[in-house]
Amino acid sequence: MSNSPADSPSLEDAPILHVDLDAFFASVEILDDPSLRGRPVCVGGAAERGVIASASYEARRHGVTSAMPSVVARRLCPDLIILPGRFDRYEEYSHRFHSVVNDLTPEYEPLGLDEVFADLRSLRRLGVRPLEAAWELRRRIQGELVLECGVGLGRNKLFAKLASKQSKPHVVDHVLVPGTGVVWVSRGLEDQWMAELPVRALWGVGPATAKKLHQLGLRWVRDLVKVDENTLSRHLGSAMAATLVAYARGDDERMVVTNRELKSLGHDQTFGVSLTSLDEVLDHCRHHAGVVARALRAQGRVARTLSVVLRFDDLESLSRSQTLPFGVDDESALTAVAQALVRSVNLSRPVRLLGLYASSFLERADNQVQLSFDVAVQGDDRLEAISRSRDHQVSSASLRDALDDIRRRYGENSVGVASDLASQGLRIERQRGSHAFGPEGPS
Ligand SMILES: [Mg+2]
């Protein structure tokens, strides 16, 4: 790791940049209400079973962290201010953040609201050097958004993300140690740097996986380098084992998938014989959901927004979408949402095309901090213990809410008849192109 301009890396050495806004939700709240400055502020669920989503550094000085149950956070910091969160506002800031990154390069990939990967190789002909680009990006985010951030540079996504984490302020014995702002991992130091990291620092290693690794005596990345992959497979499954062994060696093949390519991922099918019954359409929803779920998992992503597009025999099209408070990548969740959306549509005309699209992506490993706040956790203050059950509980509760929301917004129309259409005032979007959302996908 180095920050010295003297050994500034070339684009070949450090082509990938990762930038992560500091304490994003909490920082936006403090910006909007300066009286909160210097106070321990969190965004999260204030209710008994709430969870902290974002903690200011003042709160972190007291040991409060994101994903911590709010009861525990309050115990650590009795003066803690827990705000409910305003996602519209965070999305506004996120949009501004992305446009600053876009000025640097359009070759960027957003992760959630407050993180972005960028591939700097497109800047080669401009003679841009990675460290200069990183400092300039940071300066603009500080100046224009008045938010702090950490920037990491590395030869792949793995190192860039580890480096940005390293660049951030951190707390030692209740004292806040300022971050360096920008960090890059130089090739010569990569092995040494990785060896000293705990396994938990690796992408995709949540508390449950970390616990399994600890039980196998694997605490540090250096332990993982020595382990036999087949042994690891038996405990973690072959996909996870292969990924971890690769990461431990510093190998990460993932590309930066640009915003343009990312906006939606979906599957549609035009039927040889148009579908005339609800059951047929629901069956195809399940099939589409399977295809989309596999594509999401293959990319290590989860999607918050699901959209269904139907085109009828008269070539009229209609789309419906639902955004969830968390990302999903499993077939049953996708099926449930897709089917609820389909049930909200009047299907009195034969269906010629059915499409299911996923958008608003998060990296799967980042999904757990994007949870809805007031979730049912066990009345237990051990984070490790709840984290395994929490994902599932949050997912099912939020999924139920989302399905209710679809019914509330659209009603159940699928068994109606053609004459009901006008009287129910359904929104019908006429389409020209073959893609229901136009070339950019759903926005
Ligand atoms: Mg952040």
Residues whose N, C-alpha, C, O or C-beta is under 5 A from the ligand:
A	BS01	MG	D20 L21 D22 A23 F24 D114
